Amino acid sequence: MRDATLRRDHERQLAAAASTDALTGLYTRRAFEDQATQALTRARRSGHGLGLLFLDRHRKRTGCSLQSQGLSHDHEFT
């Protein structure tokens, strides 16, 4: 029983490390995109809107694939 608990805790730690930045604790770009895609899917399915505020302090091109998927600021829910 103890081995199973230790293994489960270790798997959770690995999942958290893979999806968050160690320095900031924020989602990695990949994890953020996955979460945003899931939220958009839920919003479409339920017929509700979805708002997202994206700030880029350094005004760098992020290469975020959400834009390439047509999920930019002018996206309309249908």
N, C-alpha and C positions, 0 to 999 in steps of 0.2 A: 504494500500500500504506500509506503513512504517513497519508494522508487518511482512510482507512478506520479505522485505529487511533485517530486523534484523534477521529473521529466517535463510535466505540464508547465511548471514555473519557468523552466529553462526555455521551453518553446515560446512562451509568452514574452520573455525577455528578448529572444531572437527576433520575434515579429515586431516588437516595439523598436528595436535597434535598426531594423531594415526599413521602417517607415518614418522614422523621425531623425532629425538632425541632432547629433550629440551635443553640440554647443548651444543651440537655441531651443531645442525641444519641439520645434515646429515640424509639421509634416514635410517630407521630401517632396520634390516636384512630382514624382511618380505617384506617391500616395495621395497628394493633393488632387491630381488629375483623376485618380480612381474615385475619390470621395465626391468630387464635383460631378463626374459622370453619373454616379449612383443617385446623387441628389436631383440631377436633371431628369433622370428616368422616373424617379418617384413623383416629381412635380408634373411631368407629362401624364403619367398614369392617373394621378389624382385630379388633374385639371387645375391645379394651383400654380401660381407664379413662383418664380425663384429669383432672388436677388443675390448679387455677388459684388463685393467691393474689392478691387485689386489695386494695391498701392505698390509702386516701384520707387523706392526712395532714391535710387541712383539713376533712374531713367535709362536703364539698360534694356536692350531687347532680350526678352526672356525665352523666346522660342517655345512658349507654352503651346502645346498641341491643341488646347481648347479652341484657339482661334482657327486652326486649320480644320477643325471638325465642324466649323460653322457655329460655334458657341460664343461668338464675340458679343460685344455690347449691344449690337443692333439685332440680336436674335429675337424672334417673336415666337411665342408659344402658340401652337395651333392644335 
